[in-house]
């Protein structure tokens, strides 16, 4: 594994790809070409020696390694932003992010959701992916089986 080729640009680009799971939409957001993004993701995968996503027909899904890389990339970006805020003497601007389904927002969370919290609306799978990849700080979902890779708390039964 050649970590010297691990670039922060590739990590940041991969985090955007992980949000979309679509090379064209991610490339548009990054203002680069789709082939350029594909090369960045492929080189990152090669540097780590692990596949970062799988293809199921036309659908893409992150591998467990891809989820870890996305989480690391977001954590690195947050730490760099916090460092720069400290150096410049400015207040931190990162908002907490909550992922949950529509029913959780309506019937469980209600007034607990305050202004200044970013919201991601999604089903159980999307909520778990948002938490696993670091896109959301907290997720609320109905879980039949508790995942072992995330910390869980029972809110209601």
N, C-alpha and C positions, 0 to 999 in steps of 0.2 A: 504494500500500500504506500503510494507516494503522496504524502500529505503536503509536500512543498508546493504541489500544483493545485491545492485547494484554495480557490479564490473567493473572496467575500462577494464579488460581483456574481459569480456562479451560484453561490448560496442564496443571495437575495433573489436572483432570477428563479431559482428553484422554488423558493417560498411562494412566489407569484404563480408559478405553474401549479403548485400544490393547491392553491386556492381555486383554480379554474379546472384543473385536470383536462385542459384543452390547450394545445400548443398555439393555435391561432389567436384565441382570446387573450392568453397570457402574453404573447408577443405584442399584440396590440396595446395592452396596458403598459408594457415595458418600452414601447416605441422602438422595437427592433423587428427584424424579419423572423418569420416562423423557423426557417432553416437555421438561423443564428442561435435562436433559443434552443432548438433541438441539439445543436452541437454543444452548447454549454451544459445541458442536462446530461448528455452522453459522456462528456469528458469528466463531469463531476462523478457520475456513476463509475466510470473506469478508475478514477483516482481513489475511490472508496472501495473498489472491488466488489460492489454489490449492486444488484438491480434496484432502482428507486421506484419504478412503477411497472405495472403489468398491463397488457392489453387484452381485453375480453371482447372480441369483435371490434366494434367501434368505440367501446367504453374503456377508459383508462382508470386504473386504481393504484393508489400508492401501496408499495410493499411496506412491511414493518420498518425496514431500513429507511424507506422514503419518508415515512412518518417521523422517524427520529431526526432525519436531516432537516425536514421542514421545521420541526420544533427547535432544533439547534439554530437554524438560520434566523428564526424569529427572535429567539433569546439573544443571539449575538447582536441583531439589529437594535433591540431594546436596550441592551447594555451600552452599545456605542452611542445611541441617542442620549441616554442618561449621562454618560461621561461627557459628551459635548455640551449638554445643558449645564453640567457642573462647571466645566471650563469657562463657558460663556456667562456664568452667573444667572442663568435664566431658570424659570420654573419648569419642572417636568411637564410634558404635554400628553403623555400616553394615557388613554382612557381604558378602563377595564372593559372586557368584552364577555358577554353572556350569550351562550348558544342554548336554544330551547325550541320546542315545538309550539305551535299556535295555542294548543290546549293548555300547556304549562303557563304561557304568558297570561291567558285569560282566566284560568281557574285556580292556579296554584301561586303564581308570583304576584299578580295584580299590582298592588300599590308598592311592593318591594322594589320594583324597577323604577329607578330615579333618572332624571335628566343627567347626562354626562356618562351614561353607560352605553357602550356600543352593543347593538343587538344583532344576533345572527338567528334567522328563523330556519329551522330544519327538522327533519324527522330524526329518529333515534340514531340511524347510521351517520347522518350528516353532523349531528351534535357530537357523537363520539369522535368522529374524524377531526372536527374542529378542536376538540380538547386535546386529542392525541398529537396533533400537528402544531399545537401552540397558537392556533388562530384564535381560540377562545380561552379565557382564563378559567371559566366555570361553565359547566353544561348541566342542563336539567332534562332528563329523559326517563321514560318508563323502561326499566331493565328487568327482563325475565331472569337473566343470568348476570351476575356481577362480574365485570371484566377484572382481570388480575393486574392489568398494566396501568390502571388509573385509580386514584383514591376515590372512594364513593361514600356518600352519606345518605341515609334514608330521610327523605323530606316528608313523605306521606305514604300511606298504604291503604 
